[in-house]
Amino acid sequence: MPRFSGSVRMPAVDFDLSDDHRLLQRTVQDFAAREVAPVAEELDRTKSFPYEIVRQLGELNLMGIPFPEQYGGAGGDSLAYAIAVEELARVDSSVAITVCAHTSLGTQPIFLFGSEEQKRDLLPDLCSGRRLGAFGLTEPEAGSDAGNTQTRARLSDGEWVINGAKQFITNAGTEISGPVCITAVTGEGQDGSAREISNLIVERGAPGYEQGEPYRKMGWNASDTRPLTFTDCRVPEANLLGPRGAGFRQFLHVLDIGRIGVAAMGVGLAQGALDQALAYARERRAFGQPISRFQAIQIKLADMSTEIEAARLLVYKTARLKDAGANFTLTAAQAKLKTGRLAVRCAEDAVQIHGGYGYIEEYPVCRFYRDAKILTIGEGTDEVQQMVIARALGA
């Protein structure tokens, strides 16, 4: 079986990056190449959670990039976060989604909506990576229809008593898992026409809170994904996150933010697929020459490169809009839709360029191909993104 030396590190678009952004980009690139790439295949094959990598990411202050230093974060912005996620996904999506789900979904709600006491108590451990955050929104009957939450919570003697189930939850079942922020129906709306949905913080170890067995997945095998159940689970009344009844509005905003990270993952996976395809095409010979000299291969590589550059700019634009305090719902949905589809297409083209070897697990493009599809489903399906985009356009 022929071997090839590895991927080609393509230069990333500059997009007027600051010196700090470029330094972060190089730092994460080097870390991913040195620490993640050598073990990614084994972690995927054995379905092992990357504890050592998460520990090192915490030491590099990469588990709390967009949060203020006063809470243990790095004091960075959304663009810095997107850059870091892209570089991780360029090598391994399981590591990237662990960071994404922890940062955008698990930690962000506490920072945005938590009381000062909740922030002081929870954020330092989350921002350092000593504990992982999770977000419990999806349920058997509340996926794309996220407002159809069936989990319920009622107040009793100063405690919330929670009953219900969540599914497809990332980061809730590891040895270092911390709090999960969940949506629950806490009563009827003031006019009786709508249910009151609130967000609650549930700490690991709370009575009645159980983490199910991890799912057997197509991809993201080294990330933790499992169902959660709440059976008369009791948490203090003070674990309410923000005002009672604000949960629906809160999680819509959190999902917008989360789409920046997932879109960055799509760009990173697509770029990683191109890196691998170009490196292989330069070394693989057929009919007396490298296959990179054949026009059919060149067309695939050229299209991949062009689309990746366009998608990256869209992700960076979304991050810039958020950092400027502008409305970014439309561009976040556009970026998520564009990059998820692009990741699938680039991974497929990379496998095609590898030929039979693209179907062999020791080649990273095989893992990329399996990892790509979820990017058109998670954090809102493509169809949901199209609905969000059309609504924002006034259609």
N, C-alpha and C positions, 0 to 999 in steps of 0.2 A: 504494500500500500504506500503510495507516495506521501511524503510529508511536506509541509511548508512551514515557514519560519514564524508566521504569526500575522497580526494585523498591521496595517499601515496607519499611522497616526495622522489623519488629515487635519490641517489647520482649521480651527473653528472661526466662524465669522466674528469680526471685531465689533461692529455695531456701536462704535463710540464707547467702548467699555472703559471704565476708569482703571487706574493702576491697581486698585484694590480688587476689582472684579477679575482682572487678568491674573493677578497673583492667586486668587482663590481658584480660578479655572486650572491653572498649572498645578496647584497643590492637590486638587481632587483628581486630576488626570494622573499624576504620579502615584497617588495612593491607590487608585483603582488598578493601575497597571502592576504595581508592586505587591499589593495585599489581596486584591479581590480576584483578579484574572487567574492566578495560579490555583485557586481553590474553588472557583465557580462551578466547574463541571462536577467535582466531587460533592459539593454541597447540594447541587441539583439532583444528582444520582441517588444520594443517601437521604435526601429530604431533611437535611440538617439545618437548623436555624443558625445564622452566622453570629453567634455571641461574641466571638473575638473581634470580628470586624466592627460590630456595633460599639464595643468597648473602645476601639481605636478611633472610630468616628467621634465618639463623645470626647475623647482626649483632644481631638483636633477642633473641637467646638463646632462640629458640623451637625449636631442633633438639635440645635436650637438657633439656627442661622437668623431667622427673621424676628427674633424676640429681644427685648431690651436687655442690656447688660445687668441692670438692677435685679433682674430675675434669673440671672445665670445664662442668658442668651448671648449670641455673638454680636447683637446690635446691627445686623445686616439688613438688607432690603429684599424684596421679592425677586428682583433680578438676580441677586447673589444666590438665593435659594434655587431658582430655576437653573442656573448655571451648574450648581453642584449636583442637582438631581440628574441633569442631562449627562454629565460626565460619569456618574455611577451607572446609569442605565446603558451607557455606551459599552459597558463591560458586563454588567449583570443586573437584570431587572428585579430579582428577588431582594437584593440589597437596596436597590432604589425604592421599591415600593415600601419596604420597611421604614425607610427614612420619610417617605411621602406620607404614609398613613399616620405615622407618629407625629409629624410636624403639622401638616395641614388639617388633619381630622381629629387627632387626639389631643394635641396641645393648643391649637389655635382657638377652640371654643372657650377654653379656660382663660386664655389671655384676653380674648375679645369681650366675653360676657361675665367672667367671674368677678366675685368681690375681691377687694384688696387682700382680705385674709385668705381666700382660696388661692389667689395668685402666689402669695408669699409661701403658703404651705406646699403647693404642688409644683409650681413651675421650676424651681431650682433643680429638683431631681429629674424632671422631664427634659429640661434644656441641656442637662449634662449627659443624657443618655443612660443614667443609672436606672431609670425606669422608663418604660415605653407607654405612650398613650394610645388609646383606641377610641373609635367612634361607633356607636351602635344605632344605626338608622334602619338598615334593610331588614325586612321581615318576610315570612312566607307570603303574605298578602300585601306587602308594602315595599315594592322594589321601585320600578319607574313611577308608580303611584305612591310616592313617599308620604303623602299626607294621610294615607289609609292606615295609619299606625294602630295596631291592635293591643300593644303593650299598655297596661294601665297602672297608674299609681294613685293611691289614696292616702290622705293624712290620717294618722292614728297615733295619739299620745306623743306628739312631737317627732314622729318618724313617717317617712314615706314607705308604704308597703307596695312593692312592685310585683306584678305578675305578667308574664309574657315571654316572648322569645325573639331573638335576633339571629340573623344568619349572614354568612360571608363576611365575618368581622375579622379584621387584620390586627395582629399584635396583642390580642387579649389573653393568649394562653401560654406565653413564654415564662421562663423563670424570672424575668425582670419586668414582667407586665405590671403596670400601675393602674390608674383609674381608667374607666371607660365612661364616656359621656353618652347617654342614651336618650332617645325621645320616648315620651310616654303620654298617654291621654290622662290628664289630671282633673278633668271636669268638663262641663258644658260651657260653651261660649256665653257671653253675657246676654245675648239675645236668644239663646237657645237654638240657634240655627246652625252652629258650627261647634265642633268639639275643641276643647282647650288642650293644646299640646304644649308640653314643657320639656326642658332638658334637665336631666339629673346626673349628678356625678356618682358613680358606683365604684367603690374601691374594691380591689381584689381582696377576697377573704370575707366580704360582707355576707352575713347569713342568708341563705337562699339563692345566692348567685353562683352559678355553675358554668364552667367552660366545657363544651363538648369536645369530642375527638376531632382532630384536624381533618379537613376534607382531603380526599385523593383528587388532585388537580391535574389538568393538562400541563400547566406551566406554573411559574412562580413557586417552584417546589421547595425552595429554601426559605420562603416566607411563611409566617404563621397565619392561617385562615381557618376559622372554625365557627360553629354556632354557639350561642349563649342562651341560657335559660334563667328565668327569674321566678322563683316560687316563694311567694310571701317574703320576698327579699326586703330587708329593712335597712334603710339608710337615714341618717339624721335629716331633719327638716331643712337644716342649713345647707344641704347638698344640692338644693335647687340652684340651677345655673341661670343667673339673670332673673328677670321678672317672670312670675308665673303666667303661662299662656303665651310666652314669646318664642316658644320652641320652633314653630314652623318658620317664622321669619329668620331665626338664628341659623337653622340648618341650611336654608337656601343660600345664605351668605357664605357659610362654611363650604358648601359645595362649589360655589363660584371660585373661592380661593383654592380649593383642592384641585380644580381643573387646571390651574397653572402648573402644579406639580406633575399631574398625570400627563399633560401636554408636553412638558419637558421630558418626561420619560419616553414619550413617543418619538420625539426628535432624537433623543439619545440612542434608543434602540435602532432607529433607522440609520443613524450615523455609524453605529457599531456594525450593522449589517453591511453597509457600504465599505467600511474599513476592511472587514474580513473578505468581502467579495473582490475588492481591488487587489489585495495582497495575494489571494489565491490565483486570480486571473493573470497576474504578472509571473507567477512561478509555474503554473500548470501549462504544459506544452501539449499541443496536438497538431498534427500535420506539419511538424517541423518548426513550430514557432509558439510563443506564449499565446494563450487564448485571448489575452488582452488586446492583441492586434487584430482580432476579428471584429468587423463592424457590428455584428449582432450583439456581441458582448459590450462593445463601446457604447452602443445606444442605451443599453440598460444602465450602465454606470453613469452616463451623462444625465439621463433622466432622474436617477436616484439623487445625484448630487444637486441638481437644480431644484428639485422639489424639497429637499432637506433644507437648503438655504432659505427658501421662501417660508417654510414652516417655522424655522428657528426665529426668523424675524417677527412672525406673528406671535409666537410665545413671548419673545422679549417685549413686544409692544404691549401685550396684556400685563406683564409684570410692571412695566413702566406706568401704565395707566393706574394700576392699583396703588403703586407707591406715590403717585401724584394725587391720590384721593379722588380720582375720577371714576365714573361708572365703567366697570369692566365686564359686566355680565355678558354682553354680546361677544366681545372679542375672546373671552374665556371659553364660551361655547364653540366659537369658530375654531379656536386653537385646538381644543379637545377633539372636535370632529375631524379636522384636517390631519392632525398628527397620529391619531389612532389608525385611520385608514392608511396613512403613509407608512407607518411601522409595519403593518401587515403586508403591504405591497413590496416594501424594500426587503423584508425578511424572505418573502417568497422568491423574489428575484435573486437574492443572494444564494438561496438554496439551489435555484436553477443554474446559476453560474458554477456552483460547486459540482453539479451533476450528481452522480451516485454518492459522492462523499458528503453532500449536503444532507443526506438521509442517515448519516452515521453520527452517533451521539458524541464522539470525541471532537467533532468540529463544532465550534460555538454557534454557527448559523442554525444548526438543528435546534438548539435550545432557544435561540432568538425567535425562530419560527413558532415554537410552542408558546413562548411568552407573549407574542405580539397580539394574539386575538383578543385577549381580555381587555386591551386598551380601547376596543370599540364597544365594550360592555360596561366595565366598571366606571364608577364616578358619573353615571348617567350614560345610557346607551346612545348610539348614534342617532336613533330616532328621537330620543329626548332632546339631544342637542339641537336637532333640526327644529323641534317645536320651540325651544328657547330662542333660537335665532329668528325664526319667523315672528314670534311674539315681539321681540325687540325691534324688528323692522316695521311693526305695526300692521302685519298681515292679518 
